[in-house]
């Protein structure tokens, strides 16, 4: 017995017409519009975050550039480098300079954690590995310096100048650390900026100059620091004496240094582990979906 099916009228959407023609989309038309809108929003957010990363990175690169230049002034005289340091402290310790510098640092580090968490794989070219190593190793070296200068100044009234800083580094045996302090951040920033600008004709033409700046400025900075060390040793009579304020609060500063370092490492490890767990769950869900087909 034949049963006749009564067709009810319904409006034809573009998805229905494609389905009738044998070219049905993978998702309903309305859902595809929603997915397209979500993809557009995600693209806009991604573009915004990349711009934030670029701007914050440029701020930090300018800070490192001025710091390296200031060290290089020590090649000429300790007094010239000291005047440069006074000017730099006036700029970066002002309210706008503090907000700009530390805001850029926190933003750049937060975006770095987001990148570590969001990576689906770790197969990268050598340039990316070098940039990653330089960027992540800089805080390991910089935390000690920041605690001994900026934090000691804010909490205990220590007023840094190159003579006090050099004496503190010599007596603590970390003058070699100072020579290697800013190079990783400088390499990280220069590589990051180059990867953004390398497609432009002007950047390609300036590549030899930029390469010379990448290598030459840290070398000049190291030479300036060595020259300042020699000048400080020549000025001092008798054994070197660390600033009394640093000596009196050394235990507290060491505690601050240890806690900040542990927090930094915990955030890095946490972002990496959380990203790996997310990747494992996605792969597991994909395998289950494949087995049910």
C-alpha positions, 0 to 999 in steps of 0.5 A: 500500500502506497502512502502519500506524504503531504509536503508542508510549505516552508521557506527555502534558505540558501542552505536548503537550496545548496542541499537540494543541489547536492552541495549542502554546507557542513553547518546550517546557514544561520549557524555558519553566519554565527561562526563567521561572526565569531571568527571575525571577532576572534580575528579582531581580538588577535590583531589587537593583541598583536598590536599590544604586544608590538607597542609594549615590546617597542617601549621595552626595547627603547628602555633597553636601548637607552640603558645600553647607550648609557653604559656605553657612555662609560667609555668616555668617563664615569661622570658622563655615564653618571649624568646619563643615569641621572637623566634616565632615572628622572624619566623612568621614575616619573609617574608617566615613565613608571606607568609606561615602563611597568605597564608595558612589562606586565602587558608583554609578560602577560601576552607571553604567558598567553602565547605559551598557553595557546601553542599547539606544538613546539616545532619552531625555526631556530630564530623563534627558539633564540627569541624565546630563550632570550625573552624568557631568560632576561627576567631571570637576570633582571630580577636581581638588578631591579631588586637591588636598585629600584626596589631598594630605592623605593623601600629603603632610600638607596640612591643608585649611581654608577659608583655604588652599583659597581661597588655592589656588583664587585663585592657580591661577585656579580659583575659578570652578570651585569655584563650579560644582563641586557643582551638577552632582552636586546636580542629578543626585542630586535628579533621580534621587531625584525620578524614584524618588519622584515617584509618591508623594503626599507627594513631589508635595505637597512639589514646590515646597519641593524645587524651591526647595531644588534651586535655592536651596542651590547659590546660597547655597553660591556666596554663602557661597564669595564671602563667604569669598573676601572675608574671606580677601583682607581678612585677607591682607597682601601677595601671596597665598602658596599652601601650601608643601606644595602648591607642593612637590608640585604636579608629583606632584599634577598627574600624579595628576590627569591619570591619574585623569581619563584613567582616568575618561574611558577607562572611560566611552568603553570602556563606551559603545563595548562597548555599541554593539558588543554592539548591532551584533552583536545587530542583525546576528544578528537580521537573519540570523535574519530572512533565514533564515525 
